[in-house]
Structure formats: structure tokens, C-alpha cells
Amino acid sequence: DVLGVPEGYKVIFMQGGATLQFSAVPLNLLGGAKTKADYLITGQWSEKAHKECAKYGTPQAVCNSKPTKFTTIPSKADWKLDPEAAYVHYCMNETVNGVEFKTTPDVGDVPLIADMSSNFCSRPIEVRKHAYIYAGLQKNLGPAGLSVGILRDDWAAGKNEMKICPTYCSWKITADNGSMYNTPACFTLYVMGEYLKYTKKVGGLTYWDEQSDKKSRLLYDTIDGSDGFYKCPVEKSCRSRMNVPFTIMGGNEELEKKFMEQAKKVKLYTLAGHRSVGGCRASLYNGMPVEGVEKLSDFMKSFRDENRT
């Protein structure tokens, strides 16, 4: 109801979070005549999914923005799509690198799979353009430990499932057993249910979409209006609304450390960038209120005024 899942799709819940789906996807789909799969590599999570697929089939990189340090989404004109691929996989929002697809990629007639873990429930979803959507619950939907899957009916039949696919990774078995082949993560499901009730009460995904726009715009405006004191390395056309990476004075580590220490004094926490990329990063998931982002913006402005040279 809240997600607008149409007829012809099943909703399944699997343990192991979204990371286990990196394996489940090829295990459920590369057991037929097609053993090649296309991957759009636009950050560390899609890179990991591509790497995992190599254990079970032949992954092909449609595009790879690693040479730009994952700060852009390559133009579709540069994509190398294989019309004979079993599927095309992409990650809609890359948390580490702060890159987000603003629209659903057009990949022709090849079935499309999306990892929506980090922006799920932050915007309306075009379900019918996908054959499978999966997302870990822990960003915008509930506690960690489960992934939700929106699965096209024909893929729930198991016709292309590999013989080595573990029972626990089988979409068919999960769907046939109502996501209760074994005892599910009951508390996680309960919290998710309460959250969806709340989402419906406040206006559905449109409400979270508006909130995400407001919060991310406020923070990016603060960065872009700092006269270079703060900089976001991501190309503006694909900046994430969920995860905002930024550097201070061109990556001055001493100043960035000072920024994070002083931020804690005004109760602003976990602003360090991912350990693999450094810098700073603010995550603006649904649980972060607009007031929190306003406080961060005010702090960033005062810190800039006190530390600019």
C-alpha cells in the first residue's frame, strides 16, 4: 500500500541484509541459458555486488566510475549494455561516495535489478521498471538484519535458480513460505510495520521525498555558499540526498578533525567520512529531522567564520 507495489509482484523478506543479496541475485538468476550479467559500477557497494557475482557467473561492467573516485555517474552514451545479459544491476544510492541516480536507468529489454538499501522509502518507487528491488531495512525502514525484496512473479518461480543456490538464498522458497521458511527476525518486522504505519499517517513516500529535498538542499547550499571552505567532490547532477560527503579547506585533515571534535560539543555526531575515503560525511536518512540539519548548517557556518584564513 505505502510502496505502491502493483499486481504481478511479490514482497519477500530475507535475513542477511542487502549484502547477502549480492550472492542471491546471481544464484537465483544465472542457472539458465544466460550466465552473463551487467553491472553499473558507480560506488563501493555496486563494486562489491559485481565482485560477488564473479563467483557464480560472468559479471560485465556496463560502466565504472572508479577512475573519478566514484564522484559521477557516467553518461548513458558511454554504457556498454549487453542485450543478452540475464539482468542489469545498479545501486540507486551509494552511501560511501554520496552518488545517487535521480531517475530509473533505461536499459532496454533486459530485466533491471536495483539495490535501494540507502534511499528506500525516501522517494516514490517505479516498481514496474524493475524485475527485482531489494533493500536493507536499516537505513529508512527499521533495525538491521533483514532485506525487503519486491520481486516480479515470474522470478519467484525459480526457473533460473542455480543448483548450488542455498535454500536460505532461494527466492522461490522464501516466497512459497511467506518469508517464514524458518523463524524470521520478528522484532525487526514489528518495527518496520510500525514505521510504515507512521509513514502512511504523515502522507506516504511523498512526505519523505519532500523532507529529503529540503534537508539535502539546505546542506548543499551551505557547502556551495562557503566560498570554497567546504567542498563536495560529487558532480551536482548526481549528488545524493541521503549521504553528503564534503572536505574542509581542500582536505585539511587537521581542520576536519577539529571540526568533528567541536561538532560533538553541540551534539552533532558521526560526521566522519567513510574510512576508505576520508573527509566528512553527513547522512540525512528519514530519521534525521530538518531541525538537525539546520543545526548542522548553522554550526558549519560558524566554524567557517572562525577558521577561514
NORSULDA-V234017 format. One record per residue. N is the residue number from 1. RES is the residue in one letter. SS is DSSP state (~ for helix, > for strand, _ for the rest). PSI is psi in whole degrees, 0 to 359 (999 if undefined). OMEGA is omega in whole degrees, 0 to 359 (none if undefined). Layout:
# NORSULDA-V234017
n=N res=RES ss=SS psi=PSI omega=OMEGA
n=N res=RES ss=SS psi=PSI omega=OMEGA
This chain:
# NORSULDA-V234017
n=1 res=D ss=_ psi=303 omega=181
n=2 res=V ss=_ psi=319 omega=184
n=3 res=L ss=_ psi=351 omega=179
n=4 res=G ss=_ psi=42 omega=180
n=5 res=V ss=_ psi=119 omega=183
n=6 res=P ss=_ psi=173 omega=174
n=7 res=E ss=_ psi=151 omega=181
n=8 res=G ss=_ psi=3 omega=178
n=9 res=Y ss=> psi=150 omega=174
n=10 res=K ss=> psi=151 omega=174
n=11 res=V ss=> psi=125 omega=181
n=12 res=I ss=> psi=154 omega=177
n=13 res=F ss=> psi=127 omega=182
n=14 res=M ss=> psi=142 omega=178
n=15 res=Q ss=> psi=166 omega=181
n=16 res=G ss=_ psi=359 omega=180
n=17 res=G ss=~ psi=189 omega=182
n=18 res=A ss=~ psi=332 omega=183
n=19 res=T ss=~ psi=324 omega=177
n=20 res=L ss=~ psi=334 omega=178
n=21 res=Q ss=~ psi=341 omega=174
n=22 res=F ss=~ psi=325 omega=177
n=23 res=S ss=~ psi=319 omega=184
n=24 res=A ss=~ psi=323 omega=182
n=25 res=V ss=~ psi=301 omega=178
n=26 res=P ss=~ psi=326 omega=181
n=27 res=L ss=~ psi=330 omega=180
n=28 res=N ss=~ psi=347 omega=189
n=29 res=L ss=~ psi=346 omega=185
n=30 res=L ss=_ psi=21 omega=179
n=31 res=G ss=_ psi=1 omega=179
n=32 res=G ss=_ psi=210 omega=183
n=33 res=A ss=_ psi=330 omega=182
n=34 res=K ss=_ psi=122 omega=183
n=35 res=T ss=_ psi=8 omega=177
n=36 res=K ss=> psi=147 omega=180
n=37 res=A ss=> psi=140 omega=181
n=38 res=D ss=> psi=139 omega=179
n=39 res=Y ss=> psi=131 omega=171
n=40 res=L ss=> psi=113 omega=184
n=41 res=I ss=> psi=105 omega=184
n=42 res=T ss=_ psi=12 omega=180
n=43 res=G ss=_ psi=184 omega=187
n=44 res=Q ss=~ psi=328 omega=182
n=45 res=W ss=~ psi=318 omega=177
n=46 res=S ss=~ psi=330 omega=176
n=47 res=E ss=~ psi=319 omega=179
n=48 res=K ss=~ psi=322 omega=178
n=49 res=A ss=~ psi=318 omega=178
n=50 res=H ss=~ psi=316 omega=180
n=51 res=K ss=~ psi=320 omega=181
n=52 res=E ss=~ psi=323 omega=181
n=53 res=C ss=~ psi=330 omega=183
n=54 res=A ss=_ psi=341 omega=178
n=55 res=K ss=_ psi=339 omega=189
n=56 res=Y ss=_ psi=346 omega=182
n=57 res=G ss=_ psi=207 omega=182
n=58 res=T ss=> psi=100 omega=178
n=59 res=P ss=> psi=142 omega=180
n=60 res=Q ss=> psi=133 omega=180
n=61 res=A ss=> psi=108 omega=177
n=62 res=V ss=> psi=320 omega=175
n=63 res=C ss=> psi=160 omega=180
n=64 res=N ss=> psi=112 omega=183
n=65 res=S ss=_ psi=17 omega=179
n=66 res=K ss=~ psi=323 omega=178
n=67 res=P ss=~ psi=336 omega=177
n=68 res=T ss=~ psi=13 omega=184
n=69 res=K ss=_ psi=35 omega=178
n=70 res=F ss=_ psi=50 omega=180
n=71 res=T ss=_ psi=9 omega=180
n=72 res=T ss=_ psi=167 omega=171
n=73 res=I ss=_ psi=117 omega=182
n=74 res=P ss=_ psi=148 omega=178
n=75 res=S ss=_ psi=144 omega=180
n=76 res=K ss=~ psi=332 omega=179
n=77 res=A ss=~ psi=338 omega=181
n=78 res=D ss=~ psi=358 omega=180
n=79 res=W ss=_ psi=147 omega=177
n=80 res=K ss=_ psi=80 omega=181
n=81 res=L ss=_ psi=139 omega=177
n=82 res=D ss=_ psi=112 omega=181
n=83 res=P ss=_ psi=345 omega=180
n=84 res=E ss=_ psi=6 omega=179
n=85 res=A ss=_ psi=151 omega=179
n=86 res=A ss=_ psi=329 omega=179
n=87 res=Y ss=_ psi=166 omega=172
n=88 res=V ss=> psi=130 omega=182
n=89 res=H ss=> psi=138 omega=173
n=90 res=Y ss=> psi=159 omega=176
n=91 res=C ss=> psi=117 omega=188
n=92 res=M ss=_ psi=328 omega=178
n=93 res=N ss=> psi=124 omega=180
n=94 res=E ss=> psi=110 omega=186
n=95 res=T ss=_ psi=318 omega=185
n=96 res=V ss=_ psi=317 omega=189
n=97 res=N ss=_ psi=347 omega=177
n=98 res=G ss=_ psi=39 omega=181
n=99 res=V ss=> psi=135 omega=183
n=100 res=E ss=> psi=136 omega=172
n=101 res=F ss=_ psi=129 omega=180
n=102 res=K ss=_ psi=336 omega=178
n=103 res=T ss=_ psi=165 omega=178
n=104 res=T ss=_ psi=126 omega=180
n=105 res=P ss=_ psi=141 omega=177
n=106 res=D ss=_ psi=113 omega=183
n=107 res=V ss=_ psi=20 omega=178
n=108 res=G ss=_ psi=222 omega=185
n=109 res=D ss=_ psi=356 omega=180
n=110 res=V ss=_ psi=134 omega=181
n=111 res=P ss=_ psi=139 omega=185
n=112 res=L ss=> psi=135 omega=178
n=113 res=I ss=> psi=136 omega=180
n=114 res=A ss=> psi=133 omega=166
n=115 res=D ss=> psi=107 omega=182
n=116 res=M ss=_ psi=24 omega=187
n=117 res=S ss=_ psi=315 omega=191
n=118 res=S ss=_ psi=355 omega=172
n=119 res=N ss=_ psi=13 omega=176
n=120 res=F ss=_ psi=135 omega=180
n=121 res=C ss=_ psi=9 omega=177
n=122 res=S ss=_ psi=356 omega=184
n=123 res=R ss=_ psi=157 omega=174
n=124 res=P ss=_ psi=151 omega=185
n=125 res=I ss=_ psi=136 omega=175
n=126 res=E ss=_ psi=79 omega=187
n=127 res=V ss=~ psi=315 omega=186
n=128 res=R ss=~ psi=343 omega=177
n=129 res=K ss=~ psi=358 omega=182
n=130 res=H ss=_ psi=151 omega=172
n=131 res=A ss=_ psi=332 omega=178
n=132 res=Y ss=> psi=132 omega=174
n=133 res=I ss=> psi=131 omega=176
n=134 res=Y ss=> psi=155 omega=182
n=135 res=A ss=> psi=133 omega=170
n=136 res=G ss=> psi=144 omega=184
n=137 res=L ss=_ psi=341 omega=199
n=138 res=Q ss=_ psi=350 omega=181
n=139 res=K ss=_ psi=304 omega=187
n=140 res=N ss=_ psi=13 omega=188
n=141 res=L ss=_ psi=336 omega=182
n=142 res=G ss=_ psi=192 omega=179
n=143 res=P ss=_ psi=162 omega=180
n=144 res=A ss=_ psi=159 omega=173
n=145 res=G ss=_ psi=339 omega=181
n=146 res=L ss=> psi=156 omega=168
n=147 res=S ss=> psi=144 omega=174
n=148 res=V ss=> psi=142 omega=179
n=149 res=G ss=> psi=134 omega=173
n=150 res=I ss=> psi=108 omega=196
n=151 res=L ss=> psi=128 omega=177
n=152 res=R ss=> psi=140 omega=187
n=153 res=D ss=~ psi=318 omega=184
n=154 res=D ss=~ psi=335 omega=177
n=155 res=W ss=~ psi=348 omega=178
n=156 res=A ss=~ psi=358 omega=181
n=157 res=A ss=~ psi=346 omega=176
n=158 res=G ss=_ psi=18 omega=185
n=159 res=K ss=_ psi=334 omega=180
n=160 res=N ss=_ psi=17 omega=180
n=161 res=E ss=_ psi=134 omega=179
n=162 res=M ss=_ psi=149 omega=181
n=163 res=K ss=_ psi=333 omega=181
n=164 res=I ss=_ psi=1 omega=182
n=165 res=C ss=_ psi=119 omega=177
n=166 res=P ss=_ psi=147 omega=178
n=167 res=T ss=~ psi=321 omega=185
n=168 res=Y ss=~ psi=342 omega=180
n=169 res=C ss=~ psi=357 omega=185
n=170 res=S ss=_ psi=121 omega=177
n=171 res=W ss=~ psi=322 omega=181
n=172 res=K ss=~ psi=311 omega=180
n=173 res=I ss=~ psi=319 omega=179
n=174 res=T ss=~ psi=313 omega=181
n=175 res=A ss=~ psi=317 omega=181
n=176 res=D ss=~ psi=334 omega=182
n=177 res=N ss=_ psi=18 omega=177
n=178 res=G ss=_ psi=34 omega=181
n=179 res=S ss=_ psi=22 omega=180
n=180 res=M ss=_ psi=44 omega=176
n=181 res=Y ss=_ psi=321 omega=169
n=182 res=N ss=_ psi=182 omega=182
n=183 res=T ss=_ psi=121 omega=180
n=184 res=P ss=_ psi=174 omega=177
n=185 res=A ss=_ psi=87 omega=191
n=186 res=C ss=~ psi=313 omega=183
n=187 res=F ss=~ psi=321 omega=178
n=188 res=T ss=~ psi=317 omega=179
n=189 res=L ss=~ psi=321 omega=179
n=190 res=Y ss=~ psi=312 omega=181
n=191 res=V ss=~ psi=319 omega=178
n=192 res=M ss=~ psi=317 omega=179
n=193 res=G ss=~ psi=317 omega=179
n=194 res=E ss=~ psi=321 omega=181
n=195 res=Y ss=~ psi=319 omega=179
n=196 res=L ss=~ psi=325 omega=176
n=197 res=K ss=~ psi=317 omega=180
n=198 res=Y ss=~ psi=318 omega=179
n=199 res=T ss=~ psi=317 omega=179
n=200 res=K ss=~ psi=321 omega=182
n=201 res=K ss=~ psi=321 omega=184
n=202 res=V ss=~ psi=357 omega=176
n=203 res=G ss=_ psi=10 omega=176
n=204 res=G ss=_ psi=198 omega=184
n=205 res=L ss=~ psi=337 omega=177
n=206 res=T ss=~ psi=323 omega=178
n=207 res=Y ss=~ psi=312 omega=181
n=208 res=W ss=~ psi=327 omega=177
n=209 res=D ss=~ psi=315 omega=179
n=210 res=E ss=~ psi=319 omega=179
n=211 res=Q ss=~ psi=318 omega=180
n=212 res=S ss=~ psi=319 omega=177
n=213 res=D ss=~ psi=313 omega=184
n=214 res=K ss=~ psi=314 omega=183
n=215 res=K ss=~ psi=313 omega=183
n=216 res=S ss=~ psi=322 omega=179
n=217 res=R ss=~ psi=319 omega=180
n=218 res=L ss=~ psi=316 omega=183
n=219 res=L ss=~ psi=318 omega=179
n=220 res=Y ss=~ psi=324 omega=177
n=221 res=D ss=~ psi=323 omega=178
n=222 res=T ss=~ psi=317 omega=180
n=223 res=I ss=~ psi=310 omega=184
n=224 res=D ss=~ psi=337 omega=181
n=225 res=G ss=_ psi=16 omega=185
n=226 res=S ss=_ psi=9 omega=181
n=227 res=D ss=_ psi=37 omega=176
n=228 res=G ss=_ psi=357 omega=179
n=229 res=F ss=_ psi=315 omega=173
n=230 res=Y ss=> psi=146 omega=176
n=231 res=K ss=> psi=138 omega=173
n=232 res=C ss=_ psi=124 omega=185
n=233 res=P ss=_ psi=349 omega=186
n=234 res=V ss=_ psi=139 omega=177
n=235 res=E ss=_ psi=136 omega=188
n=236 res=K ss=~ psi=327 omega=184
n=237 res=S ss=~ psi=343 omega=183
n=238 res=C ss=~ psi=26 omega=176
n=239 res=R ss=> psi=137 omega=181
n=240 res=S ss=_ psi=142 omega=173
n=241 res=R ss=_ psi=349 omega=182
n=242 res=M ss=_ psi=322 omega=186
n=243 res=N ss=> psi=118 omega=185
n=244 res=V ss=> psi=101 omega=177
n=245 res=P ss=> psi=145 omega=176
n=246 res=F ss=> psi=156 omega=177
n=247 res=T ss=> psi=164 omega=178
n=248 res=I ss=> psi=125 omega=180
n=249 res=M ss=_ psi=50 omega=176
n=250 res=G ss=_ psi=21 omega=179
n=251 res=G ss=_ psi=34 omega=177
n=252 res=N ss=_ psi=102 omega=187
n=253 res=E ss=~ psi=324 omega=179
n=254 res=E ss=~ psi=318 omega=180
n=255 res=L ss=~ psi=323 omega=178
n=256 res=E ss=~ psi=322 omega=177
n=257 res=K ss=~ psi=318 omega=178
n=258 res=K ss=~ psi=319 omega=179
n=259 res=F ss=~ psi=312 omega=182
n=260 res=M ss=~ psi=325 omega=178
n=261 res=E ss=~ psi=317 omega=179
n=262 res=Q ss=~ psi=329 omega=178
n=263 res=A ss=~ psi=322 omega=180
n=264 res=K ss=~ psi=330 omega=181
n=265 res=K ss=~ psi=338 omega=176
n=266 res=V ss=_ psi=24 omega=174
n=267 res=K ss=_ psi=41 omega=173
n=268 res=L ss=_ psi=112 omega=189
n=269 res=Y ss=_ psi=171 omega=175
n=270 res=T ss=_ psi=52 omega=179
n=271 res=L ss=_ psi=6 omega=177
n=272 res=A ss=> psi=142 omega=175
n=273 res=G ss=_ psi=164 omega=178
n=274 res=H ss=_ psi=144 omega=186
n=275 res=R ss=_ psi=336 omega=183
n=276 res=S ss=_ psi=343 omega=182
n=277 res=V ss=_ psi=341 omega=178
n=278 res=G ss=_ psi=197 omega=181
n=279 res=G ss=_ psi=208 omega=180
n=280 res=C ss=> psi=159 omega=178
n=281 res=R ss=> psi=130 omega=176
n=282 res=A ss=> psi=126 omega=178
n=283 res=S ss=> psi=132 omega=188
n=284 res=L ss=_ psi=47 omega=180
n=285 res=Y ss=_ psi=171 omega=185
n=286 res=N ss=_ psi=329 omega=182
n=287 res=G ss=_ psi=345 omega=178
n=288 res=M ss=_ psi=116 omega=180
n=289 res=P ss=_ psi=160 omega=178
n=290 res=V ss=~ psi=323 omega=181
n=291 res=E ss=~ psi=326 omega=178
n=292 res=G ss=~ psi=320 omega=179
n=293 res=V ss=~ psi=324 omega=177
n=294 res=E ss=~ psi=320 omega=179
n=295 res=K ss=~ psi=319 omega=178
n=296 res=L ss=~ psi=316 omega=180
n=297 res=S ss=~ psi=316 omega=180
n=298 res=D ss=~ psi=320 omega=179
n=299 res=F ss=~ psi=318 omega=180
n=300 res=M ss=~ psi=321 omega=180
n=301 res=K ss=~ psi=317 omega=181
n=302 res=S ss=~ psi=323 omega=178
n=303 res=F ss=~ psi=319 omega=178
n=304 res=R ss=~ psi=315 omega=182
n=305 res=D ss=~ psi=326 omega=182
n=306 res=E ss=~ psi=340 omega=188
n=307 res=N ss=~ psi=1 omega=179
n=308 res=R ss=_ psi=148 omega=181
n=309 res=T ss=_ psi=999 omega=none
